[in-house]
Amino acid sequence: METASTTPFVMDSDPTGGPPPTRIEASTPFIYVAHPERWMVLAGKVLPLLGKVKIRKGQNGIITDRHGNLIGVRAAIARKEERGWSHVPLDSVPPQDRTPGEPVSYLCTPQGRPDAHVSIYTRLYPGATVADCDEAGWVRFLEYQLTQGVIPPCPIYVLERMAQAEEDKRNKAADEARSVPSRAVDAERHGAALAAIRKEIAKRTKKAKPVKRQTAQVVIDE
């Protein structure tokens, strides 16, 4: 009579014995950039809505030399800055988010995935395609850019534009909530965003200094 083996059957086992790597899609390195007219309300605060400059051959004018080194990264950033954007240096990271003994950078590659580049505030899971954001860390990162002067404060005219947009959305949602009760949640959300923007406007207006000016004369031919 045959005896059953107690050795478990493991398919595609990890030779290191560690967890499987994340299965997110491959992605290229990037640099965060900010625009003076791109802002959002997050966690009750007015914060910059960042964009990216992807660092990849054939994109944004970037090429490689015969050794495979990327050429044109600074030029790609400069072209973005010519259109009103400003870049966030890779090492502009809050002290508490820096890893001792490693270069300071807001970019990282997940273990086992050197072909993927994500923010250090991206949460990944072993063997999964899911990626979500560490919101508290992301808010801390964005606030750090503002306090360090890396990104200038939101212009008043942009804040006023945002306030009007949120007020319109809140009023529309409140009206629709009379027939569709679920829209009341949207009205409340837009109302909270409006309150955050108005708070920022009040704070900025209090500190704002008027622009210096002097009278100008024009000589008109008689």
Sequence and secondary structure as in RCSB ss.txt:
>XXXX:A:sequence
METASTTPFVMDSDPTGGPPPTRIEASTPFIYVAHPERWMVLAGKVLPLLGKVKIRKGQNGIITDRHGNLIGVRA
AIARKEERGWSHVPLDSVPPQDRTPGEPVSYLCTPQGRPDAHVSIYTRLYPGATVADCDEAGWVRFLEYQLTQGV
IPPCPIYVLERMAQAEEDKRNKAADEARSVPSRAVDAERHGAALAAIRKEIAKRTKKAKPVKRQTAQVVIDE
>XXXX:A:secstr
          SS  TT S           EEEEE TT EEEETTEEEE  EEEE  TTSTT EE TTS EE HHH
HHHHHHHTT EE  TT   GGG  TTS   SEE  TT TT  EETTEEE TT   EEE HHHHHHHHHHHHHTTS
S    HHHHHHHHHHHHHHHHHHHHHTTT TTHHHHHHHHHHHHHHHHHHHHHHHHH               
